[in-house]
Amino acid sequence: MPNPAIPPKVDTVVMETTYGDRLHKRLKPSIGELYEVVNNTVDHGSNVIIPAFAMEGAQEILYFLREGLDKGDIRHFTNVFLDASMAMTHLSLMVCISLGKRVNRWLLIKLLERL
């Protein structure tokens, strides 16, 4: 998956905010906590299960896990299983697009049927 890009400047943004009524930690310390939990859990021979109910959340978790492995912040390679049909469909489309693959009409229909 390609690195996220900074979006262009806009006058107004409208978005869904499930947890918008809460104060959140800054992103970098939260990612550090994620890596610490993954490392400690794998060190003890256990599995990490992360619920990700939204497409964007699943993509962010996958992105930060890969980044942690690439940078050495996650010490051990771990198997990652994504069990979310909408996220898998979206991820399949994004992988095709990022690889420069042309998504044919049949594949697009099949992927959209999974939503």
Secondary structure, DSSP 8 states (H G I E B T S, - for coil): ----------S------TTTTS----HHHHHHHHHHHHHHHHHTT--------SHHHHHHHHHHHHHHHHHTSS-S--------HHHHHHHHHHHHHHTT----HHHHHHHHHT-
